Amino acid sequence: MFLMLWPAIWRRLLAVMVSTVWVGVALGIGAATAIGVHIFGGTPDVGLLDLAYLTVSGIIGASLTADLTSGIADRLHSRLTNSDDAVPISKYTADVVAVTDDGKVLLIERDWPPYEGQWALPGGHVDPGETSRAAAARELAEETGVHVAEDELRQIGAFDRPDRDPRGRYVTVAYLARVPADTPIAAGDDARTARWWPLDSLPPLAFDHTDVINGLADATTHHHI
């Protein structure tokens, strides 16, 4: 709740700071004139009514400036958060292409939206303080029961097409895991089921996971992973 209120709080603080400056200027003029009268005597060019006028004008000016400053801050905040030019926040994920020597790839059936009921590669969000490689190994174990050491994963590449995920801007790093053909699997976490599929006979895949698997062939050819 505090974080939600923070933009309004800092806008008000900015307005109060500007108002304080205006009041200080007005009172400073009045004080300086009064001191001058006390020290030097005589009748100053600025009378008491003039001092009162300056002080009241300063306070009124401070109030108007506070409202103006608050309005500018509101418009600036709206521009930064709602403008089409604002930079979208990207989410960071990791996916795993686990393959066997007999030409099969491990897929999960998603258990919730988006693409509920569709087949996809094992993967998920990278947690704070976690590398994409560590996230890939963790998600593979959580969703399929297959445990692979982080240093056994080989990076295929990063996939960042803006429309690759209907939830918004998602960037994923895909990793290759080579496992024995008889590796047992057990669906878990957000996977409804897990299954080995022939690489040459894949079902329709969620997200851009077909491109990720196709990228495996390119990475294998050019980088010998």
Residue frames as a rotation matrix with the C-alpha (Angstrom) as fourth column:
MET 1
0.566 0.824 0.000 0.00
0.824 -0.566 0.000 0.00
0.000 0.000 -1.000 0.00
PHE 2
0.397 -0.494 -0.774 2.84
0.193 -0.779 0.596 2.41
-0.897 -0.386 -0.214 0.87
LEU 3
-0.655 -0.701 0.283 4.47
0.389 0.009 0.921 1.81
-0.648 0.713 0.267 -2.53
MET 4
-0.142 0.693 0.707 1.16
0.974 -0.029 0.223 2.57
0.175 0.721 -0.671 -4.25
LEU 5
0.811 0.492 -0.317 0.88
0.563 -0.804 0.193 5.89
-0.160 -0.335 -0.929 -2.38
TRP 6
0.000 -0.937 -0.350 4.51
0.718 -0.244 0.652 6.87
-0.696 -0.251 0.673 -2.90
PRO 7
-0.498 -0.209 0.842 4.02
0.804 -0.475 0.358 8.84
0.325 0.855 0.404 -6.20
ALA 8
0.498 0.749 0.437 1.34
0.462 -0.656 0.597 11.00
0.734 -0.096 -0.673 -4.56
ILE 9
0.737 -0.265 -0.622 3.54
0.589 -0.203 0.783 11.52
-0.333 -0.943 0.006 -1.50
TRP 10
-0.300 -0.953 -0.045 6.58
0.814 -0.280 0.509 12.74
-0.497 0.116 0.860 -3.41
ARG 11
-0.255 0.271 0.928 4.46
0.698 -0.613 0.370 15.08
0.669 0.743 -0.033 -5.54
ARG 12
0.808 0.589 0.024 3.05
0.382 -0.555 0.739 16.70
0.449 -0.588 -0.673 -2.38
LEU 13
0.438 -0.729 -0.526 6.51
0.690 -0.102 0.717 16.95
-0.576 -0.677 0.458 -0.82
LEU 14
-0.501 -0.617 0.607 7.77
0.865 -0.386 0.321 18.73
0.036 0.686 0.727 -3.93
ALA 15
0.164 0.660 0.733 4.87
0.497 -0.697 0.516 21.19
0.852 0.280 -0.442 -3.77
VAL 16
0.895 0.152 -0.419 5.46
0.446 -0.300 0.843 21.87
0.003 -0.942 -0.337 -0.07
MET 17
-0.007 -0.981 -0.194 9.17
0.866 -0.103 0.489 22.50
-0.499 -0.164 0.851 -0.69
VAL 18
-0.509 -0.143 0.849 8.42
0.700 -0.642 0.312 25.07
0.500 0.753 0.427 -3.40
SER 19
0.550 0.784 0.287 5.75
0.398 -0.548 0.735 26.70
0.734 -0.290 -0.614 -1.20
THR 20
0.652 -0.368 -0.663 8.22
0.689 -0.077 0.720 26.96
-0.316 -0.927 0.204 1.67
VAL 21
-0.460 -0.850 0.257 10.69
0.876 -0.389 0.284 28.77
-0.142 0.356 0.923 -0.57
TRP 22
-0.208 0.457 0.865 8.06
0.471 -0.728 0.498 31.34
0.857 0.511 -0.063 -1.59
VAL 23
0.835 0.522 -0.176 6.98
0.381 -0.316 0.869 31.95
0.397 -0.792 -0.463 1.99
GLY 24
0.302 -0.812 -0.499 10.60
0.849 -0.009 0.528 32.27
-0.433 -0.583 0.687 3.03
VAL 25
-0.545 -0.478 0.689 11.25
0.775 -0.600 0.197 34.87
0.319 0.641 0.698 0.33
ALA 26
0.220 0.734 0.643 8.22
0.301 -0.678 0.671 36.92
0.928 0.046 -0.370 1.37
LEU 27
0.915 0.121 -0.385 9.02
0.398 -0.106 0.911 36.79
0.069 -0.987 -0.145 5.07
GLY 28
0.005 -0.993 -0.119 12.68
0.966 -0.026 0.256 37.50
-0.258 -0.117 0.959 4.35
ILE 29
-0.362 -0.070 0.930 11.80
0.556 -0.817 0.155 40.70
0.748 0.573 0.334 2.54
GLY 30
0.637 0.693 0.337 9.60
0.101 -0.509 0.855 41.79
0.764 -0.510 -0.395 5.44
ALA 31
0.764 -0.393 -0.511 12.21
0.614 0.201 0.763 40.91
-0.197 -0.897 0.395 8.04
ALA 32
-0.258 -0.924 0.282 15.02
0.965 -0.260 0.028 42.64
0.047 0.279 0.959 6.17
THR 33
-0.117 0.286 0.951 12.96
0.308 -0.900 0.309 45.80
0.944 0.329 0.018 5.83
ALA 34
0.874 0.484 -0.034 12.01
0.154 -0.211 0.965 45.77
0.461 -0.849 -0.259 9.50
ILE 35
0.408 -0.812 -0.417 15.64
0.862 0.193 0.468 45.33
-0.299 -0.551 0.779 10.54
GLY 36
-0.400 -0.561 0.724 16.62
0.791 -0.611 -0.037 48.20
0.463 0.558 0.689 8.29
VAL 37
0.360 0.616 0.700 14.04
0.071 -0.767 0.638 50.44
0.930 -0.180 -0.320 9.97
HIS 38
0.933 0.024 -0.358 15.26
0.352 0.132 0.927 49.40
0.070 -0.991 0.115 13.42
ILE 39
0.134 -0.980 -0.147 18.95
0.947 0.083 0.311 49.98
-0.293 -0.181 0.939 12.70
PHE 40
-0.677 -0.518 0.524 18.89
0.704 -0.664 0.252 53.04
0.217 0.539 0.814 10.53
GLY 41
-0.383 0.611 -0.693 15.67
0.438 -0.541 -0.718 54.66
-0.814 -0.578 -0.060 11.72
GLY 42
-0.782 0.132 -0.609 13.67
-0.494 -0.727 0.477 56.99
-0.380 0.674 0.633 9.64
THR 43
0.295 0.943 0.154 10.83
-0.449 0.280 -0.848 56.20
-0.843 0.181 0.506 7.39
PRO 44
-0.632 -0.569 0.527 11.58
0.153 0.575 0.804 53.49
-0.760 0.588 -0.277 4.83
ASP 45
-0.754 0.340 -0.562 10.27
-0.656 -0.336 0.676 53.52
0.041 0.878 0.476 1.32
VAL 46
-0.426 0.602 -0.675 8.30
0.075 0.767 0.637 50.38
0.902 0.221 -0.372 2.20
GLY 47
-0.327 0.393 0.860 5.67
-0.879 -0.460 -0.124 50.96
0.347 -0.796 0.496 4.88
LEU 48
-0.699 0.097 0.708 4.02
-0.428 0.737 -0.523 48.45
-0.573 -0.669 -0.474 7.21
LEU 49
0.409 0.912 0.041 1.09
-0.455 0.243 -0.857 48.05
-0.791 0.331 0.514 4.87
ASP 50
0.403 -0.352 -0.845 3.51
-0.875 0.122 -0.468 47.37
0.268 0.928 -0.259 2.04
LEU 51
-0.701 -0.689 0.183 5.27
-0.709 0.647 -0.281 44.73
0.076 -0.327 -0.942 4.18
ALA 52
-0.287 0.696 0.659 1.96
-0.319 0.579 -0.750 43.10
-0.903 -0.425 0.056 4.95
TYR 53
0.646 0.537 -0.543 1.08
-0.653 0.020 -0.757 43.18
-0.396 0.844 0.363 1.27
LEU 54
-0.072 -0.770 -0.634 4.38
-0.908 0.313 -0.278 41.53
0.412 0.556 -0.722 0.32
THR 55
-0.792 -0.240 0.562 3.96
-0.525 0.737 -0.425 38.84
-0.312 -0.632 -0.709 2.96
VAL 56
0.096 0.922 0.375 0.37
-0.289 0.386 -0.876 38.04
-0.952 -0.024 0.304 1.99
SER 57
0.588 0.081 -0.805 1.33
-0.805 -0.042 -0.592 38.08
-0.082 0.996 0.040 -1.70
GLY 58
-0.471 -0.852 -0.229 4.14
-0.848 0.508 -0.149 35.67
0.243 0.124 -0.962 -1.00
ILE 59
-0.632 0.301 0.714 1.83
-0.295 0.758 -0.581 33.28
-0.716 -0.578 -0.391 0.83
ILE 60
0.507 0.853 -0.122 -0.76
-0.393 0.103 -0.914 33.47
-0.767 0.511 0.388 -1.97
GLY 61
0.317 -0.482 -0.817 1.98
-0.928 0.021 -0.372 32.97
0.196 0.876 -0.441 -4.54
ALA 62
-0.722 -0.604 0.337 3.22
-0.675 0.721 -0.153 29.97
-0.151 -0.339 -0.929 -2.57
SER 63
-0.147 0.771 0.620 -0.23
-0.197 0.591 -0.782 28.41
-0.969 -0.237 0.065 -2.62
LEU 64
0.739 0.429 -0.520 -0.63
-0.548 -0.066 -0.834 28.96
-0.392 0.901 0.187 -6.35
THR 65
-0.057 -0.864 -0.501 2.87
-0.964 0.178 -0.198 27.66
0.261 0.471 -0.843 -6.99
ALA 66
-0.636 -0.127 0.761 2.14
-0.496 0.822 -0.278 24.55
-0.590 -0.554 -0.587 -4.91
ASP 67
0.382 0.860 0.339 -0.94
-0.148 0.419 -0.896 23.80
-0.912 0.292 0.288 -7.01
LEU 68
0.683 -0.180 -0.708 0.97
-0.730 -0.186 -0.657 24.46
-0.013 0.966 -0.258 -10.22
THR 69
-0.399 -0.917 0.004 3.90
-0.915 0.398 -0.062 22.30
0.056 -0.029 -0.998 -9.13
SER 70
-0.394 0.337 0.855 1.58
-0.287 0.839 -0.463 19.49
-0.873 -0.428 -0.234 -8.10
GLY 71
0.691 0.713 -0.117 -0.20
-0.293 0.128 -0.948 19.68
-0.660 0.690 0.297 -11.45
ILE 72
0.338 -0.665 -0.666 3.07
-0.912 -0.058 -0.406 19.55
0.231 0.745 -0.626 -13.38
ALA 73
-0.638 -0.606 0.475 4.24
-0.727 0.678 -0.111 16.62
-0.255 -0.416 -0.873 -11.30
ASP 74
0.061 0.755 0.652 0.95
-0.205 0.649 -0.733 14.80
-0.977 -0.089 0.195 -11.94
ARG 75
0.840 0.264 -0.474 1.26
-0.485 -0.027 -0.874 15.33
-0.244 0.964 0.105 -15.68
LEU 76
-0.067 -0.947 -0.314 4.91
-0.969 0.137 -0.204 14.23
0.236 0.291 -0.927 -15.66
HIS 77
-0.584 -0.106 0.805 4.06
-0.503 0.825 -0.256 11.09
-0.637 -0.555 -0.535 -13.70
SER 78
0.471 0.833 0.291 1.19
-0.175 0.412 -0.895 10.33
-0.865 0.371 0.339 -16.08
ARG 79
0.641 -0.286 -0.712 3.47
-0.766 -0.177 -0.618 10.85
0.051 0.942 -0.333 -19.08
LEU 80
-0.417 -0.907 0.053 6.11
-0.907 0.411 -0.094 8.51
0.063 -0.087 -0.994 -17.71
THR 81
-0.650 0.171 0.740 3.68
-0.277 0.854 -0.441 5.74
-0.707 -0.492 -0.507 -16.76
ASN 82
0.220 0.891 0.398 1.03
0.203 0.357 -0.912 5.94
-0.954 0.281 -0.103 -19.48
SER 83
0.221 -0.147 -0.964 2.78
-0.796 -0.598 -0.091 7.30
-0.563 0.788 -0.249 -22.53
ASP 84
0.994 0.105 0.037 3.17
-0.055 0.750 -0.659 5.17
-0.097 0.653 0.751 -25.61
ASP 85
0.441 -0.897 -0.022 6.82
-0.414 -0.181 -0.892 6.20
0.796 0.402 -0.452 -25.48
ALA 86
0.391 -0.289 0.874 7.31
-0.898 0.087 0.431 4.69
-0.201 -0.953 -0.225 -22.03
VAL 87
-0.470 -0.658 -0.588 9.72
-0.722 0.670 -0.173 1.75
0.508 0.343 -0.790 -21.94
PRO 88
0.636 0.752 -0.172 7.82
-0.522 0.584 0.621 -1.48
0.568 -0.306 0.764 -21.13
ILE 89
0.022 -0.586 0.810 9.08
-0.936 0.273 0.223 -3.61
-0.352 -0.763 -0.542 -18.28
SER 90
0.051 -0.093 -0.994 10.45
-0.666 0.739 -0.103 -6.92
0.745 0.667 -0.024 -19.54
LYS 91
0.707 0.149 0.691 10.02
-0.617 0.607 0.501 -10.21
-0.345 -0.781 0.521 -17.70
TYR 92
-0.198 -0.917 -0.345 12.93
-0.957 0.257 -0.134 -12.64
0.212 0.303 -0.929 -17.62
THR 93
0.732 0.496 0.468 12.44
-0.571 0.820 0.025 -16.39
-0.371 -0.285 0.884 -18.11
ALA 94
-0.514 -0.850 -0.111 14.42
-0.811 0.440 0.385 -19.53
-0.278 0.288 -0.916 -18.91
ASP 95
0.698 0.710 -0.096 13.38
-0.692 0.633 -0.346 -22.55
-0.185 0.308 0.933 -20.97
VAL 96
-0.314 -0.797 0.517 14.94
-0.589 0.590 0.552 -25.98
-0.745 -0.131 -0.654 -21.46
VAL 97
0.507 0.318 -0.801 15.13
-0.816 0.478 -0.326 -28.15
0.279 0.819 0.501 -24.56
ALA 98
-0.133 -0.490 0.861 15.82
-0.699 0.663 0.269 -31.57
-0.703 -0.566 -0.431 -23.04
VAL 99
0.497 0.239 -0.834 16.63
-0.836 0.390 -0.386 -34.10
0.233 0.889 0.394 -25.75
THR 100
0.496 -0.307 0.812 17.65
-0.233 0.854 0.465 -37.75
-0.836 -0.420 0.352 -25.89
ASP 101
-0.559 -0.814 -0.156 20.06
-0.428 0.123 0.895 -39.50
-0.710 0.568 -0.417 -28.20
ASP 102
-0.648 0.365 0.669 17.17
0.645 0.730 0.226 -41.25
-0.406 0.578 -0.708 -29.94
GLY 103
-0.878 0.148 0.456 15.69
0.266 -0.640 0.721 -37.96
0.398 0.754 0.523 -31.14
LYS 104
0.171 0.963 -0.210 13.03
0.811 -0.016 0.585 -37.09
0.559 -0.270 -0.784 -28.56
VAL 105
-0.700 -0.301 0.648 12.34
-0.032 -0.893 -0.449 -33.84
0.713 -0.335 0.616 -26.72
LEU 106
-0.591 0.445 -0.673 10.67
0.806 0.318 -0.499 -33.38
-0.008 -0.837 -0.547 -23.35
LEU 107
-0.614 0.489 0.619 7.47
-0.113 -0.831 0.544 -31.30
0.781 0.264 0.566 -23.34
ILE 108
-0.869 0.427 -0.251 4.95
0.338 0.141 -0.931 -30.39
-0.362 -0.893 -0.267 -20.65
GLU 109
-0.211 0.878 0.430 1.23
0.684 -0.182 0.707 -29.79
0.699 0.443 -0.562 -20.94
ARG 110
-0.867 -0.188 0.462 0.50
-0.101 -0.840 -0.532 -26.43
0.489 -0.508 0.709 -19.36
ASP 111
-0.508 0.655 -0.559 -1.95
0.842 0.514 -0.163 -26.47
0.181 -0.553 -0.813 -16.47
TRP 112
0.235 0.644 -0.728 -2.99
0.657 -0.658 -0.369 -22.79
-0.717 -0.391 -0.577 -16.53
PRO 113
0.873 0.171 0.456 -3.24
0.471 -0.537 -0.700 -19.74
0.125 0.826 -0.550 -18.85
PRO 114
0.231 0.466 -0.854 -1.86
-0.892 -0.248 -0.377 -18.61
-0.387 0.849 0.359 -21.10
TYR 115
-0.183 -0.230 -0.956 -1.99
-0.787 0.617 0.002 -21.62
0.589 0.752 -0.294 -23.42
GLU 116
-0.241 0.179 0.954 -3.65
-0.782 0.547 -0.300 -23.85
-0.575 -0.818 0.008 -20.83
GLY 117
0.577 0.472 0.666 -3.74
-0.136 0.860 -0.492 -27.43
-0.805 0.194 0.560 -22.12
GLN 118
0.900 -0.320 -0.295 -1.11
-0.314 -0.008 -0.949 -26.82
0.302 0.947 -0.107 -24.79
TRP 119
0.676 -0.725 -0.131 2.32
0.733 0.644 0.219 -28.37
-0.075 -0.244 0.967 -24.99
ALA 120
0.843 -0.454 0.287 5.40
-0.394 -0.886 -0.244 -26.30
0.366 0.093 -0.926 -24.21
LEU 121
-0.038 -0.934 -0.354 9.01
0.166 0.344 -0.924 -26.55
0.985 -0.094 0.142 -23.18
PRO 122
0.473 0.096 -0.876 9.74
0.873 0.082 0.480 -26.76
0.118 -0.992 -0.045 -19.45
GLY 123
-0.563 -0.696 0.445 10.64
0.585 -0.716 -0.380 -23.36
0.584 0.046 0.811 -18.09
GLY 124
0.543 0.758 -0.361 9.57
0.811 -0.363 0.458 -20.35
0.217 -0.542 -0.812 -16.06
HIS 125
0.877 -0.114 0.467 10.53
-0.140 -0.990 0.021 -17.09
0.460 -0.084 -0.884 -14.41
VAL 126
-0.153 -0.960 -0.233 14.05
0.499 0.128 -0.857 -16.33
0.853 -0.247 0.459 -13.26
ASP 127
0.692 0.428 -0.581 13.89
0.698 -0.191 0.690 -15.56
0.185 -0.883 -0.431 -9.53
PRO 128
0.819 -0.418 0.393 15.64
-0.440 -0.897 -0.038 -12.52
0.369 -0.142 -0.919 -7.99
GLY 129
0.255 -0.833 0.492 19.30
-0.858 0.041 0.513 -13.29
-0.447 -0.552 -0.704 -7.37
GLU 130
0.298 -0.058 0.953 19.18
0.164 0.986 0.008 -16.25
-0.940 0.154 0.304 -9.76
THR 131
-0.666 -0.510 -0.545 20.93
-0.501 -0.236 0.833 -16.73
-0.553 0.827 -0.098 -13.11
SER 132
0.240 0.763 -0.601 18.97
-0.970 0.160 -0.184 -17.92
-0.045 0.627 0.778 -16.12
ARG 133
-0.337 -0.439 -0.833 21.04
-0.490 0.837 -0.243 -21.12
0.804 0.326 -0.497 -16.12
ALA 134
-0.994 -0.004 0.108 20.14
-0.100 0.413 -0.905 -21.84
-0.041 -0.911 -0.411 -12.49
ALA 135
-0.267 0.963 -0.032 16.48
-0.743 -0.227 -0.630 -21.07
-0.614 -0.144 0.776 -13.24
ALA 136
0.066 0.250 -0.966 16.53
-0.893 0.446 0.054 -23.45
0.444 0.859 0.253 -16.20
ALA 137
-0.722 -0.396 -0.568 17.86
-0.132 0.884 -0.448 -26.33
0.679 -0.249 -0.690 -14.07
ARG 138
-0.894 0.412 0.176 15.36
-0.195 -0.004 -0.981 -25.56
-0.404 -0.911 0.084 -11.29
GLU 139
-0.072 0.930 -0.361 12.32
-0.908 -0.210 -0.362 -25.31
-0.412 0.301 0.860 -13.58
LEU 140
-0.196 -0.058 -0.979 13.27
-0.684 0.723 0.094 -28.53
0.703 0.688 -0.182 -15.39
ALA 141
-0.926 -0.197 -0.323 13.38
0.085 0.724 -0.685 -30.39
0.369 -0.661 -0.653 -12.07
GLU 142
-0.743 0.667 0.050 10.17
-0.320 -0.288 -0.903 -28.81
-0.588 -0.687 0.427 -10.74
GLU 143
0.026 0.837 -0.546 8.07
-0.924 -0.188 -0.333 -29.40
-0.382 0.513 0.769 -13.85
THR 144
0.435 0.120 -0.892 9.38
-0.695 0.675 -0.248 -32.76
0.572 0.728 0.377 -15.08
GLY 145
0.902 -0.131 0.411 11.36
-0.256 0.606 0.754 -34.36
-0.348 -0.785 0.513 -12.26
VAL 146
0.675 -0.715 0.181 14.49
0.624 0.423 -0.657 -34.40
0.394 0.557 0.731 -14.45
HIS 147
0.825 -0.453 -0.339 17.60
0.017 -0.579 0.815 -33.20
-0.565 -0.678 -0.470 -12.61
VAL 148
0.555 -0.687 0.468 20.46
0.700 0.083 -0.709 -31.78
0.449 0.722 0.527 -14.63
ALA 149
0.057 -0.629 -0.775 23.48
0.816 -0.419 0.399 -29.96
-0.576 -0.655 0.489 -13.20
GLU 150
0.730 0.261 -0.631 23.75
0.006 -0.926 -0.377 -26.31
-0.683 0.272 -0.678 -14.18
ASP 151
-0.100 -0.876 -0.471 27.15
-0.637 -0.308 0.707 -26.80
-0.764 0.371 -0.528 -15.80
GLU 152
-0.624 -0.057 0.779 25.67
0.408 0.826 0.388 -29.49
-0.666 0.560 -0.493 -18.07
LEU 153
0.536 0.844 0.041 23.27
0.549 -0.311 -0.776 -27.01
-0.642 0.438 -0.630 -19.67
ARG 154
-0.645 -0.706 0.291 24.33
0.669 -0.338 0.662 -25.40
-0.369 0.622 0.690 -22.93
GLN 155
-0.168 0.602 -0.780 22.86
-0.054 -0.796 -0.603 -22.07
-0.984 -0.059 0.167 -24.00
ILE 156
-0.039 0.276 0.960 20.92
0.940 0.336 -0.058 -22.13
-0.338 0.901 -0.273 -27.26
GLY 157
-0.717 -0.204 0.667 20.17
0.474 -0.843 0.252 -18.43
0.511 0.497 0.701 -27.36
ALA 158
-0.718 0.502 -0.483 17.92
0.181 -0.535 -0.825 -15.59
-0.673 -0.679 0.293 -26.23
PHE 159
-0.540 0.652 0.532 14.45
0.758 0.101 0.645 -15.11
0.367 0.751 -0.549 -27.67
ASP 160
-0.651 0.161 -0.742 12.89
0.429 -0.729 -0.534 -11.65
-0.626 -0.666 0.405 -27.37
ARG 161
-0.711 0.476 0.517 10.30
0.441 -0.270 0.856 -11.19
0.547 0.837 -0.018 -30.08
PRO 162
-0.884 0.284 0.371 7.93
-0.445 -0.756 -0.481 -8.52
0.144 -0.590 0.795 -28.65
ASP 163
0.037 0.999 -0.025 4.77
-0.970 0.042 0.240 -10.56
0.241 0.015 0.970 -29.28
ARG 164
-0.552 -0.347 -0.758 6.08
-0.319 0.928 -0.193 -13.93
0.771 0.136 -0.623 -28.12
ASP 165
-0.779 0.313 -0.544 3.98
0.623 0.488 -0.611 -13.89
0.075 -0.815 -0.575 -24.93
PRO 166
-0.066 0.840 0.539 0.39
0.524 -0.430 0.735 -12.57
0.849 0.331 -0.411 -24.70
ARG 167
0.522 0.262 -0.812 1.02
0.853 -0.179 0.491 -11.41
-0.017 -0.948 -0.317 -21.11
GLY 168
0.913 -0.261 -0.313 3.45
-0.218 -0.962 0.167 -8.72
-0.345 -0.084 -0.935 -22.21
ARG 169
0.514 -0.803 -0.303 7.13
-0.665 -0.150 -0.732 -8.31
0.542 0.577 -0.611 -22.90
TYR 170
0.810 -0.267 0.522 9.00
-0.218 0.689 0.691 -11.51
-0.544 -0.674 0.500 -22.03
VAL 171
0.288 -0.803 -0.521 12.61
-0.854 0.030 -0.519 -12.34
0.433 0.595 -0.677 -22.81
THR 172
0.899 0.044 0.437 13.72
-0.270 0.840 0.470 -15.94
-0.346 -0.540 0.767 -22.41
VAL 173
-0.143 -0.947 -0.286 17.08
-0.990 0.138 0.039 -17.67
0.003 0.289 -0.957 -22.51
ALA 174
0.852 0.502 -0.148 16.87
-0.516 0.854 -0.069 -21.25
0.092 0.135 0.987 -23.79
TYR 175
-0.179 -0.912 0.369 19.22
-0.924 0.285 0.255 -24.06
-0.338 -0.295 -0.894 -22.77
LEU 176
0.301 0.150 -0.942 19.95
-0.595 0.801 -0.063 -27.51
0.745 0.579 0.330 -24.15
ALA 177
-0.035 -0.291 0.956 20.03
-0.883 0.456 0.107 -30.52
-0.467 -0.841 -0.273 -21.83
ARG 178
-0.085 -0.060 -0.995 21.12
-0.669 0.743 0.012 -33.89
0.738 0.667 -0.103 -23.18
VAL 179
-0.092 0.163 0.982 19.74
-0.909 0.390 -0.150 -36.78
-0.407 -0.906 0.112 -21.12
PRO 180
-0.942 -0.254 0.218 19.65
-0.178 0.931 0.318 -40.59
-0.284 0.261 -0.923 -21.47
ALA 181
-0.615 0.723 -0.315 16.72
-0.391 0.068 0.918 -42.09
0.685 0.688 0.241 -23.39
ASP 182
-0.141 0.568 -0.811 15.48
0.573 0.714 0.401 -43.97
0.807 -0.409 -0.426 -20.34
THR 183
-0.960 -0.235 0.153 15.33
0.035 -0.643 -0.765 -40.88
0.278 -0.729 0.625 -18.08
PRO 184
-0.301 0.902 -0.310 12.16
0.947 0.320 0.012 -41.11
0.110 -0.290 -0.951 -15.94
ILE 185
-0.809 0.123 0.576 9.85
-0.034 -0.986 0.162 -38.08
0.587 0.111 0.802 -15.83
ALA 186
-0.295 0.746 -0.597 7.17
0.955 0.227 -0.188 -36.89
-0.005 -0.626 -0.780 -13.40
ALA 187
-0.132 0.314 0.940 5.02
0.396 -0.853 0.341 -33.81
0.909 0.417 -0.011 -14.02
GLY 188
-0.095 0.093 -0.991 4.94
0.984 -0.140 -0.108 -31.23
-0.148 -0.986 -0.078 -11.25
ASP 189
-0.765 -0.169 -0.622 4.47
0.244 -0.969 -0.036 -27.54
-0.596 -0.179 0.782 -10.43
ASP 190
-0.091 0.787 -0.611 2.42
-0.569 -0.545 -0.616 -25.93
-0.818 0.291 0.497 -13.24
ALA 191
-0.719 -0.169 -0.674 2.76
-0.669 0.432 0.605 -28.92
0.189 0.886 -0.424 -15.60
ARG 192
0.345 0.910 0.230 -0.37
-0.922 0.374 -0.096 -31.02
-0.173 -0.179 0.968 -16.06
THR 193
0.884 -0.181 0.430 1.57
0.207 0.978 -0.013 -33.84
-0.418 0.101 0.903 -17.71
ALA 194
0.105 -0.890 -0.444 5.05
-0.797 -0.343 0.498 -34.40
-0.595 0.301 -0.745 -19.13
ARG 195
0.763 0.224 0.607 5.90
0.149 0.853 -0.501 -36.50
-0.629 0.472 0.617 -22.17
TRP 196
-0.442 -0.896 -0.034 8.69
-0.005 -0.035 0.999 -37.34
-0.897 0.442 0.011 -24.58
TRP 197
0.738 0.663 -0.125 7.89
-0.084 -0.094 -0.992 -36.34
-0.670 0.742 -0.014 -28.17
PRO 198
0.147 -0.671 0.726 9.76
0.916 0.370 0.156 -37.21
-0.374 0.642 0.669 -31.39
LEU 199
-0.386 -0.388 -0.837 11.52
0.151 -0.922 0.358 -34.13
-0.910 0.012 0.414 -32.69
ASP 200
-0.996 -0.013 -0.093 10.17
-0.090 -0.151 0.984 -34.81
-0.027 0.988 0.149 -36.18
SER 201
-0.366 0.926 -0.088 6.54
0.473 0.267 0.840 -35.13
0.801 0.266 -0.536 -35.00
LEU 202
-0.943 -0.091 -0.320 5.79
0.325 -0.460 -0.826 -32.31
-0.072 -0.883 0.463 -32.57
PRO 203
0.093 0.995 -0.030 2.33
0.993 -0.095 -0.073 -31.04
-0.075 -0.023 -0.997 -31.57
PRO 204
0.327 0.063 0.943 1.44
0.289 -0.957 -0.036 -27.32
0.900 0.285 -0.331 -31.84
LEU 205
-0.267 -0.574 -0.774 3.52
0.926 0.069 -0.371 -25.55
0.266 -0.816 0.513 -29.20
ALA 206
0.754 0.517 -0.405 2.78
0.638 -0.724 0.263 -22.58
-0.157 -0.457 -0.875 -26.94
PHE 207
0.486 -0.542 -0.685 4.58
-0.091 -0.812 0.577 -19.25
-0.869 -0.218 -0.444 -27.20
ASP 208
0.590 -0.384 -0.710 7.46
-0.802 -0.178 -0.571 -19.33
0.093 0.906 -0.413 -29.70
HIS 209
0.245 -0.536 0.808 8.74
-0.544 0.614 0.572 -22.71
-0.803 -0.580 -0.141 -28.54
THR 210
0.830 -0.006 0.557 8.73
0.440 0.620 -0.649 -24.08
-0.342 0.784 0.517 -32.08
ASP 211
0.781 -0.578 0.238 11.25
-0.234 -0.623 -0.746 -21.34
0.579 0.527 -0.622 -32.94
VAL 212
0.387 -0.648 0.656 13.28
-0.886 -0.063 0.460 -22.25
-0.256 -0.759 -0.598 -29.84
ILE 213
0.465 -0.185 0.866 13.50
0.040 0.981 0.188 -25.89
-0.884 -0.053 0.464 -30.90
ASN 214
0.887 -0.162 0.432 14.36
0.443 0.042 -0.895 -24.86
0.127 0.986 0.109 -34.45
GLY 215
0.691 -0.657 0.301 17.05
-0.639 -0.750 -0.169 -22.64
0.337 -0.075 -0.938 -32.96
LEU 216
0.540 -0.481 0.691 18.57
-0.360 0.610 0.706 -25.75
-0.761 -0.630 0.156 -31.44
ALA 217
0.696 -0.258 0.670 19.45
0.648 0.627 -0.431 -27.05
-0.309 0.735 0.604 -34.90
ASP 218
0.773 -0.404 0.489 21.12
0.064 -0.717 -0.694 -23.76
0.631 0.567 -0.529 -35.83
ALA 219
0.596 -0.555 0.581 23.03
-0.802 -0.375 0.464 -23.58
-0.040 -0.743 -0.669 -32.55
THR 220
0.610 -0.352 0.710 24.17
0.028 0.904 0.426 -27.21
-0.792 -0.240 0.562 -32.91
THR 221
0.747 -0.271 0.608 25.36
0.664 0.240 -0.708 -26.60
0.046 0.932 0.359 -36.48
HIS 222
0.578 -0.474 0.664 27.17
0.066 -0.784 -0.618 -23.31
0.813 0.401 -0.422 -35.91
HIS 223
0.267 -0.444 0.855 28.32
-0.868 -0.497 0.012 -23.52
0.420 -0.745 -0.518 -32.29
HIS 224
-0.210 -0.375 -0.903 28.71
-0.131 0.926 -0.355 -27.28
0.969 0.044 -0.243 -31.76
ILE 225
-0.282 0.163 0.945 26.79
-0.942 -0.234 -0.241 -27.30
0.182 -0.958 0.219 -28.49
